[in-house]
Amino acid sequence: MKNIVFLALALCVGGLLPVQGSINAHLGKSLNHPLQATFISFFGAIIFLFILLVALNPPLPSVAQLKSTPVFYFTGGIYGVIFVTTILMLAPRIGIANTLVATIIGQLIISVILDHFGVFGLLRHPVNGFRLLGCVGLIVSLYLIQKSG
C-alpha cells in the first residue's frame, strides 16, 4: 500500500513538469533568451525555497558535513539549469508532449542503468525483461505521439 501512495505522489509531481515546461517556454519567448528565463525560473525557486526553509526551520548542515560531502554531489543544480533551459528551447519548437516524452525516455533509460549498477549508493534493481519492455513502450509512445502531430 505504501508503494501505491508513493507512486501516486510521483505521478502527481510528474504532472507538474508539463505545466512548468509550458510556463517556462512562454517565459523564454517573453524575455527573448532562454538563459534569462532559466534565471528567472530559478530565482523564483530560490524565493520559494527560502520561504519553505523559514517556515520549516530545518537545522543547517555543519561545516564538517559540508566538507565530508563529495564535491560531485554539489553539482545537482547544474543539471537542473541544463534541463530547464533545454525544455525552454525545445517546447516551442516540438511541443511540450514531444519534449517531455523524449526527456522522460532519457530519464528512464539512464535510471534503469543507474538502478542496475546501484550507482550513487542507490538500491540495486537489476535490468530485466519487464524494465526493458517499459523502455521500449515509452519509445513506442514517442513514435505514436510524433505520428499524431
Buried (B, 14 or more C-beta within 10 A) or exposed (E): EEEEEEEEEEEEEEEEBBEBBBBBBBBBBEBEEBBBBBBBBBEEEEEEEEEEEEEEEEEEEEEEEEEEEEEEEEEEEEEBBEBBBBBBBBBBEEBBBBBBBBBBBEEBBEBBEBBBEEEEEEEEBEEEEEBEEEBEEBBEBBEEBBEEE
